[in-house]
Amino acid sequence: MVRWYANICCRLALSILTLFSIASVEVYGQADTAELPPWCTYAPAAELDRKLRIVLLAGDEEYRSEEALPMLGKLLSQRHGFHCTVLFSTHPESGMIDPTCQTNVPGMQALEQADLVIMAWRFRSLPDEQMKYFVDYLERGKPLIALRTSTHAFRYAGDSTSPYAKYRFDDGAYEGGFGRQVLGETWVAHHGAHGRESTRGIVRPEMADHPLLRGVSDVWGDTDVYTVRDLPSGTKVLLDGQVLAGMTPQSVPVVGAKNEPMMPVAWIREHQHDNGNRSQILCTTMGAATDFIEPGLRRLLVNASYWMLGLESQIKPDLDIEFVGPYSPTQFGFDKYQRGLTARTFDLSDSK
């Protein structure tokens, strides 16, 4: 009931906030009024500036993307010279970050200028005027990095008349919706025991020399492995997910069927849109905020950002992946998100 009421409030106030977002601020520039927008922008130092823009989309109820993506935005901007904008699921009345508000992500117009999008969404049902920016971005053939629950990024009501309703994770006609059709897989099930068995991402031997894996030996995170069925033809698996019998990097592998064989946890593919354009896709079923404490996943995503932006020759095994400022993410779980957060919470004031 609480989640239903929150979504109703989001829809009732959405048009007012959308007008504010478009009319009162410039996404990349100075605000036209004294009001501050409900998103973060991180500009690189002039000597690092690559003139490339990354938009990061945070919006899930469980895995603290509202904490992980500002961290990534700071890292990619301050260490690597990309202009980064982080958009949040936001309650339209309070202006607070609200992961349970599935119907409002202000600032989506930033995607018109984006060179790369990194998303971590779950069960969003955005209004058409916001969703159009996302679909238009992809259909231009732009690249996408998708984390964890992005396999089930969208859930529309069964009677929805939205032209984007086919993107829902369980769509029958557009089989598996956005997850299956664009990323390669939709939501299926937990393969590892959620909250009890963590994940070690093991490099596929035949992919060890791929630029995305330079400096990556393995990747550990405390989220569990997701079930992945047959990935589409042409998909290249980077990492397989070894299920561990515990919640630390030192935990031993589970013996038996869960690791025989292992499930893919990170892969790349090329998606062809109906208009003929093609988007490079990296999907990983890892990506909770706590998965980034260890360096492996950070390095993979930094490498992927370079690769997708045409900077493959600059991917070095020792690229700087240190946090910019403190990073102590909240443990994943429903209804465990920090209340009272705004975009200002994640500015650069404590990151020097």
N, C-alpha and C positions, 0 to 999 in steps of 0.2 A: 504493500500500500504506500509506503514512504517513497519508494522508487517511482511508482506510478504518479504520485502527486508531484514529485520533483520534475518529471518529464512534462506534465501538463503545464506547470509554471514556466518551464523553458519555452514551450511553444507559444504561450500567451504573450510573453514579453519579447519574443524573438525579433519581430519586425522593428521594434523600437531600437534594439541593440544593433541590428544590421544597419539601419540608417545611420546610427552613431558611428559605427565602424567605418562605413564608406565615406561619410560626409565630413567627419570632424578630424580625421587623421590621414596622413600619408603612411603607407606601410613601410616604405623605405625613405625616411626623411623626417623632417621636423613636424611635430603636431601643430595643427592649425589653431587649437585651443589649448587651454591650460590642462585639460583632461589628458590622462595618460591611457594609452590603449591597453586592452587586456591580453597582450602578448608580449614576448621578449624579442628584442633585436640585439644581436651581438655583432659589432663591427670590428674587423681586424685592424691592427696597426698598419699605417700607410706602407711601411716597408715590406709587409707580408701580403698585402692585398692582391688577391688573384682575380678580382672582379667577377667572381662566381657566387651564386646564391643558392643556399640550401634551406629548405623549409622543413621543419620537424613537426609532426602532428602527434600530440599527446592526447589520449582519450581512452582509458580503460579503467574498469572498476577494481581490478585486483592486483595488478603487477607494478603499480607506481610509475607509470610512464611520465606522469607529471613531475617526477623527480629525475628520472633517467635522461629525458630528452633535453632539459636545460643543461645538464652536465655535458652531454654530447655536443650541444650547440656551443658552449663555451670552449670546449676542447678543439672543435673544428675551426672555430673563428680565431681564438687567441694563439693557438699553436700552429695552425695550418693555413690561415689567411683567407678563409671562406666567410662571406657574409651569411649569418645564420639568423633565422626567425623561428621561434617556437610558438606554436598555436596550441591552445588548451581547450578542453571541454569546460565551459564556463557557465555558471548560473547567470541568466540574463538580468535578474533583478539586483542581486548582491554584487555582481562582478567578480565573485570569488571563483577560484578553480574548483570545479565540482565534477569529478570523474563519473558520477552517477547520472549526470545530465547528458543524455545520449543524443540530444537534438540541437545542440548549439556549439559551434566552433567558430567564434568570430575571427575575422582577419583572413578568411580563405582566399580573398583576392590576391594575397601574396603569391599564390601559385601561378599567377599569370607571368611573373618574372622569375620563377624558380628554374634552376638548372638541374636540381636533384631534390627529391622528396624522401624523407625517412619517416616512416609511419609506425605507430604502435597504438592501434585502435581496437576496440572490441564492441560489437553489437551497437554501433552507431546507426541512427536513422535520421540523417541530416535533412533539413528542408532542401527542396530542389535548388534554390538560389545559392546555397552553399555547396551542395554536392556537385553542381555543374562545374565549379572550378577544379575539383579533383578529377572528374572524368575528362574534362577538356585537356588538363595537364597530361594525363596518360595518353590520350588519343593523339597528342602531338608527337608521340614517340619518345617521351622523356623517361629517364631511368627512375627506378624505385627500389628502396631498401625497406623491407617489411619485417617487423619483429613480432615474435610470440603470438599473441591473439589476433594479429592482423589476418591470419587465416580465416577468422570469423569476424571480420571488421564490421560487417553490416547485418542488421536485422530489421526488416520492415514488417509492418502489420500485414496479415494475410489479405486484407481488402485494400491495400495501398494502391493508389492510382499513379504513383510516382513512376516516371520513365526509368528510374534507377532502382526500382524494387527488385529487379532481377539479380542485383548484386548481393542480395541476402545470402547468408552462408548455406542455407538449406534449399535453395531454389531448385526446382525439379527440371524445368525447361532449360534454363541456363545452368546446367548441372553443377551443383556445388557453389554457384554464384561467383563472386569476385575471387574468393580464396582458391577454388579449384581451377577456374578458367584463367586467371591472371597470374596468381602466385604458384600454382601447381598442386595445391591441396587446401581443402577446407577443414573445419573442425571435425574430428572423428572421435577421439577419446584420449584420456591419459594412458600412456603406456607404462611409464614408471609410476610408483606410488606417490601421489601428490603430497608434498610436505614431509615425506619420509625418505625418498630416494632421489638423490641429486643426479646431475648429468656431467659426464666428461665427453666433450666433443673430440673425436679422434679423426685426424686428417686421413682422408682417402688416399692410399698410396699413389694411385695414378694421377692425383691432382696436386701432389706435394710441390710441384714446381710452378703452380699457377701464381700469377702476381698477387692475387688476393690473399695468399697464404704465406707471403714473405714475412718471416719473423714469427709466424704462428706455429707453435709445436702442438699444443692442444688447448682446449677451451673448457674451463670449469664454471658451472653455475649451480645454484641451489634449487632451481626449478627442475621439474621432472621432464622426462622425454615424452613428447606427444606421439600418438600413433600416426603414421604416414603410410598410405596405401601406395598404389602404383603411381609414380610421378610421370608426367607427360614425356613423350619422346623428345629427345634433345636436351633434357635436364641433366646438369652435371652436379653431382653431389660433392660438396667440399668436405663436410664433416658428418660422421656417423655418431649417434648418441649412445654412449655406453652408460647403462643404468648402474648407479652406484648404491650400495647398501648403507647409505648414511648421508649426512648433510654437510660434509666437509670435503675439501679437496683430497684428503688422505683416505677417504672411504674406499673400500675395496669393491670391485665389480660384483654385481649380483650373478650368481651361478644359475644357469638354466636358460629357458626359452626367451626370456626378456632380452638377452644379448646374443641370441642365436637365430637369425642374424640381428644386428643392431638396426635401429631406425635412423634414417637421415634426419639431421637437425639443422643443416645449412646447405643450400643449393643455389645455383644460378641457372637461369633460363632466359630465353628471348620470347616475348609474347607479341604476336602479330594481332593488331587491332583490325576491326572490320574495314577501316579506311586504308589499310595496307601499311600504315606506320608500325614500327617495331620498338618495343621498350625492353631495355635490359632490366632484369629482375634479380635481386638477391633476396631470398627469404630464409629466415632462421626462426625455428620454434623456440629458441632461447630469447632472452631479452627483458626479463624482469629487471627492475632497478638494482636488485642485489646481485644479479648475474654479472654486472659490470665492475664489481669490487676487484675481482681478479683481472689481470690485464688482457687475457686472450681475446675476449669478445670485443673489447675496445679496439685492439689492433686490427681485428678482422674488419670492423666497420670503418675505421680510418682508411685502411687499404682499399676497401670497396668504394669509398667516396672518391678517392683519387682515380681509381680504375674507371668508374662510371662517368667521370668528368673529363676523360681523355688525358689523364696525367699518369698513365701506367709507368712511364720511364722514371718517374720520381718516387715510386714506391720503394722504400728502403726497409730492410728488416729492423732498423733501429729508429723508425719514425717516432717522434715524441708522442706518447700517449698518456703522459701524466695528467692527473686532474688539474683543473684550473680552480683553485680554491678548495674548501673542504667538501667532502662528499661522504655522507653517512646515511644511506638510503633506508627508508622505512621497510620493514619486512612485508612481503606480499601477503595478501589476504583480503577478502571482501569486508567492506566497511571499516578498514584500517587506515584509510587515507587521512592525512593531516588536514584538519579543518582550518579555515582562515587563511589559506595560501592565496596569493595573487601573483601576477606576473612580476611585480616588484620584489617578491620574495627571492627571485632568482636572478636579480640583476648582478652586475659585476662588482658591486661595492665591497664585497668580502672576498674577492677572488684575486687580489693582487699578490 
